[in-house]
Amino acid sequence: MTRLGRRLAAEIAEHGPIGVDRYMAECVAAYYAGRDPFGRGGDFTTAPEISQMFGEIIGLWMADLWDRAGRPRRVNLVELGPGRGTLMADLLRAARALPAFAEAIRVHFVETSPTLRAAQAERVPGATWHDDLEAVPQGAPLLVVANEFFDALPVRQEVRMDGEWRERQVGLAGDTLTFMPAGEIIRETSPARVDYAAALAARIAADGGAALVVDYGYESPAEGDSLQALAAHSATDPLASPGEHDLTAHVDFAALAEAARDAGTRVSPLALQGPFLLALGIAARAERLSRGLDPEARHAIAGAMRRLTLPQAMGSLFKVLAFTHKDWPEPAGFGA
């Protein structure tokens, strides 16, 4: 058992089972503290690592919204959970197409991992780092991107037993971690995600701007256990090797939207990632990138676009939601 696993097992043996949300939070914190999990050599690959087009499209989305909002003189450009900094580097390259926007933005990363902060500094050397959203300076509009951020925030699970919902916990069977009680009907909630969405929306309601959330999940609450662990790009047991595998769960976008509305922002319709990227011109960007390249390179670009947009790939599983200040214009990409 891992060091974290031994610590949790000892605590459970002395004090009793812990909630799934507590277990997930402990595992995620330990997992990201000392590793770079992205790419082929890691445990999973995110959209920015698949193609530069993803970050470029988001950069142009933000530049367009800033332009139509009256070109505020200063903007805090914030990324939550910025990985290696790949998305932001691509975003900033695209932002240079509108020099006034590039001049107005100040980059802020919300990141706690020292390993990932070092990787981000190589790609975006002018950024400022913060442990949490509250530390981002106030008084200027925010443009926020959260790509695969909310899925790593902890979920609480409940099991239906004898007509009642009981919290699902992590306990011990001998020396082995196990879920308890057993049950086939499971539902998930995430106070941590709701609280974060509310805090983010409250900042936007106060200072102006918008947030773009891209993640995998469902439009409304759904029954079922979506907690999953990944190791070397394959699913594994969430209770095996605590702190050594990535733990995530599907995002309930309806809960995020409700929290954002209650905090005073306007919330977009929920969009699928594929149609969203296509509406913003990813096909034209792919065609332009392919000009003058050899067939193998053109094939790679076309394959990346298909992976990001096709329904059977990431195009339908991943969804997009925007929170916008009530006085800012409607963001692009969310039309019928």
N, C-alpha and C positions, 0 to 999 in steps of 0.2 A: 504494500500500500504506500502511496505517496506521503510526503510530510504533512500536507494539508489533510489528507485522508486520515492519518493517524491522530491528528489533533481533533478533527471533528468526531472521530469514533470515540476518543476518550471523553469528550464533552457529552456526547450522547449517552455513553455508558453511565456517566455520573448524574446528568441532569434530565435525560430523556430526549425523545426525537426533536428535530428541528424542522422548520417549515421548508418547503421546496424553494421559496423565495430566498431564504437565508442561505441555503446550500448553493443556489445558483450564483448569488452575489459573491460568496466567498470564492467559488471556483473561477468566475470570470476575472475577479481582481487578481488572483494568483496567476492565472493563465497569461494575462497581458503584461504583468509586471516585468518580465525579463526575457521576452522573445518577440521576434518578428514573425507572425504566423501566415503572412500573405504570400501568394504566388505558388508556382509549381513546387518549390521546395518546402512549402509550409503546409498548412492544414486546409486552406480554402483560398478561393480567388474572388475578389469583388469586382464590380463593374469597372472602376477606374483602372484596375490592373489588366483588364481585357483589352481596352482600347482607349487611346487619348481622346477619342471622339466624345466619350461620356462626359468627362470634365469640361471639354470645350463647349459642349452644348449647354451645360449648366452655367458656364461663364457668360455665354451670350444671353441666356435667359435672364440672368441677373443684370447685365448691362442694359438690356432692353427695358426692364422694369424700372431701373434707376433713371434712365433717360425719360421715360414717360411720367415718372414721379416728380419731375422738375429739376433733376440733377442736383440733389443735395451736395453741399460742399464737402462734407466729411461723412463717411460711412464705415461702420465696423463690419468687416467681412469675417464671419465666424464659421468655422467648421467644427462640428461635434464628432469626436472620435475619428480623427483624420487619417488613420492608418499610417502609411508611409509618407503621406503628403503628396501622393501622385495626383489625386483629384485636384487639389488646390494648385499644383504646378501647372496642370493643363488648363484649369480655369483662368489663371492669371495670364497665360500665354494668349488665350482667346480674348481676354479683357483688353489687351493692348490694341485690339481693333477699334476701340473707342478710347482714345488717349485720356480724355477728361475723366472717364470712369476709373481708369487705372490710376490716375492721380488722386482721386477722391478716396479710394479704399485704403483701410488699414487692416492687415490680416491678423486674426486672433485664432489660436487653436485651443480647444478644450481637450486636454489630454493629460493623463496621469502617469503613463508608462515612460520611464527614462529611456528604454530601448527605442520606443517608437518616436519619442521626442528627438532623439539623435538622428533618426532616419528622416524625419520631417525637416530638420534644420538643414540637411544636405540639399533638399529639393526646394525649400522655401526659406532662405536664410533671413529674410526680413520679418518673419512672423514674431508674435508675442504669444507666450504660452500661459495657460491658466489651468488650475485644477478643477474649476467648476464654472458654470455660466455666470454666477453672481459676480465673479471677479472681472468679467469683461466690462470695460469702462462704460458708464452711462452717459446720456446726453446727446448721442448721435444715433441716427437710424441704424438698424442692424439688417444685414442680409446674411441669412444663416442657411447652411446646408448640413443635413444630417443623413448621410448615406449609410445604411446598415448600422445605425446607432441604437435605435430603440429596441431592436430584437435582442440585444445583449443585456438590457435592463431586466431585472428579475421578475418572474411571474409567481403568483400564488395559485396553487391548484387545490381543487376540492373534488371529493369522490361522493357519488350518490349511494347511500346505504340505508336500507330500511326506511325509505321515504324521506330521508334527511341528507343534507349536504354536510360532509365532514372534511376538515382540512387534511389534505394529503401531506405526509411528512416523510423525512428521511430518518430511519431508525437503524437498528442493528439486528441481524439474524446471526447469532454467534459473533464472529469477528468481521462479518461482511455487511457493508451498507446496503440497505434495502428500502424500497418505498412501502409506506404503510398509511392507512389500511389498503388492502387490495380492492379493486373495483374496476368495472369496465366503463362506466359513465363518468367522465372527468370534464370539469370546466376550469377555465383559467381566467384570472383577473390580474391586473398589474397596477397597484397603487403607485409604484415607482414611476411607471411610464406616464400615468395620468398627471402626477405631480410635476414631472419634468415638462410635459407639454403645456401645462398651465403656467409654469414659471416662464417658459420661453415665450408664450403668447402674451403674458403680462408685460414682458420687456418690450415686445413689439408694439403693444397697445400704448405704452408710455412714450417710447422713443421714435416710433415709426419703423417702416421697413417690412420685411417678409422673411418667412422661413420655408424651406423646401425639404420635405421629408420623403426619402426614398427607402423602401424596405419591403420585405416579404411578409405577407399576412393576409388577413381577410377583411372584408368590408364591414362586417358586423359580427357580434359575438357568436362563436360556434363551439359546440361541445367537442371534446377530444383532447388528447395529450399531444401537444406540439413541441414539447421540450426535446431537444436533440443535441447530440455531441458529434463533432467532426474531428477526425484525426487522419492526416495525409489524404484529404479529400474524400474520405469514406466515413459512413455513419458508424458510430460505436456506442457502447453502453454509457449513458450519462453518469452512472455511478462508478464506472471504472476509472481509476487514476485521477482522482479529484485534483483540479488545478492544472492538469496536463493536457486537457482537451478543451476545445471551444464549445461553450454551451450557449444556445440561443433558443428562442421560442417565437412563434408567429405573433405578429403585431395586430392588435384589434384597432383598426383605423377609426372605427366609429367612436371608440372611447377617446382617442386623441382629438378627434374633431370636436366632440362635445366639450372637452376641457378647454380647447382653444377658443371656441365660441363664448363659453362662460367667462373667459378671461378678457373678452372684449375685442377679439380680432375677427375679421371676415375669413371664412374657410372655403377653399375651393371645392368643387366636386372631386371625388376620388378618380384618379386616372390610372390606367394600366401603363407600365413603363414603356412598352412597345409603341403604342399609339402616341404617347407623350413625346418620345424622342423623334418619332417620324414627323409629328406635327411641327417640331422645332427645326427640322431640316437635316437630320442625321444622314439621310440617303444622299443629299446633295454634298454634304461634307465628305462622305465616303468616296463619292465619285471624284471630288477635287483632290483628295489625298492620293487617289489611285493613278492620277495622271502621270504619265512618263515612267511608271514603275514596271518591273518585269512581271510576268504572269503569276509567279509564286507570291510576290508581295501583294498584288491586287487580290489574289484569292484569300490571303490572310485578312485583309481589310474587310472584304465582303463577308467572310466567316465571322469576324468579330461583330459586324453589324447585325447579322442574323442571330447570333447568340444573345445580343442585347435586346432584340426587338421581337423575335418570333414567339408566338404563344407557347409553343412546346419547349422553349428554352427559358429565358428570363422575362420575356415580354409580358406574360400574364401573371406569373407568380409574384413579381415585384410590382409595387404600386406606388403612386406619387400623390402627395397631399401638400397643399400650400396654406400657410397662415399669413394673412396680410393685414396691415393697418387699414382701418376703415376709410381713411382718406387717400390711400394709395390706389393706383389703377389696378384693374383686374390683371393677374399674371397670365402670360401666354401658355398655351399648351393644354388647357383644360376645357376647350370647346367640345361641342357635340361631335 
